[in-house]
Amino acid sequence: MSPPAGAPPARSAAPGAVFALIVLTAMNMLNYVDRWVPSAVKSLFKEDLSLTDAETSWPLTAFVFVYMIASPIFGALAETKNRKVLIAAGVAAWSLATAAAGLATGFWSLLVARALVGVGEAAYATLAPSVLADFFPPEKRNRVFTVFYVAIPVGSALGFVLGGLLGTAYGWRTAFYAVGLPGLAVAGLALLMRDPVRGAFDEAPPRQVPFSEAVRLLVRNPIYVNTVAGYTLVTFATGGIGDWFAEFLHRVRGMGLEQATSAIGASAVIGGLLGTALGGLVADRLVGVTRQPYLAVSGLFMVPATLLVCLALFVLRDPFAIVIAVVVAQVFVWAYNAPVNALLVNSVEPGLRARAFGLSILCIHALGDAISPPIIGTISDATGNLTGALVIVPITLAIGAVIWLWGWRKLAEPKAAPAG
């Protein structure tokens, strides 16, 4: 979306924007803490509940399926309802559901608890980007999303580190209780935010778009489709390796569980912070230098990421060398984070933003990290070869890179949305 004609180069954010950014970023961090704790304590509840490899991944898949189905629903509600109330309710729901997983007595009770986490996260994850877009003008959104999405690697790292430490010291149930309940306090802070005026920084006020027309406009938007297609392949890869990499280090490379989860947490926070910041910075610097700079950064950085993942999985044997390779790989992987999400906002009109994120969440999870962990687990069960099962990770990363690189070279720049 282009800034309005005649507007100053840099406009002030709406009142309450900084507070909202802090609260929503904290939620984003807790989101990923809760999401990755099950992967950190996978071997512990597998033994306690007598599960197979595939069964240890199905709770993550159940969460993602519910999350992706609920996201378009909350996207539609967000166009007319009070967004801060929806966000607060969602965060409270997912926090209670995360803690409830600690009460699981078998496969099905764990599956149901994790599935309910998806309802709460759908409310928050779908609405937060559109709220931030209404607090900040277009020229500031990439930087804002850089801050917001830095919380993902931090939260992922904390999920692995806290899960490993608490699970080893106090049991896997305590890990779920400890990371779930603090979210209730953040849910309360959400009620103190303002719900900003929709489309305040855009050329035209947001129009009410019927669901069928919204879907038609989104699937006919080539930039949106290309962005989501690459995002889906990359999410497939990152979801699969995120769920199984600690187990790979523990089972295949002989690291202790606490060491493996701590190493992954450290690599996620170091690589994720550097990669998210670097991707946002480079994308902004390339504006006016190359066409589609956000797709350029996302695609180009994914190439070395793919090569380093291959090195870590199939070539290196020393655990320390593997972790170093993964740290550097994560720098390149996470570079897509802010540019892609800024592009999802900027490529659609204001009235479509929440639904654009809802549909993108549906796609990246239905065809991405909802299916990759159990696919890897099923292949591992069938072949007895976890390393071989993980080969699909670099393949899908490479395909995602190709899609974004094609968009960089072939698609026209996004233009301002037409008036409704």
PyMOL commands that set and color helices and strands:
alter all, ss='L'
color gray80, all
select helices_A, chain A and resi 17-40+42-49+53-78+83-103+107-135+138-170+172-180+183-190+211-219+222-251+257-285+293-315+319-346+350-369+372-383+386-389+392-410
alter helices_A, ss='H'
color red, helices_A
deselect
rebuild
show_as cartoon
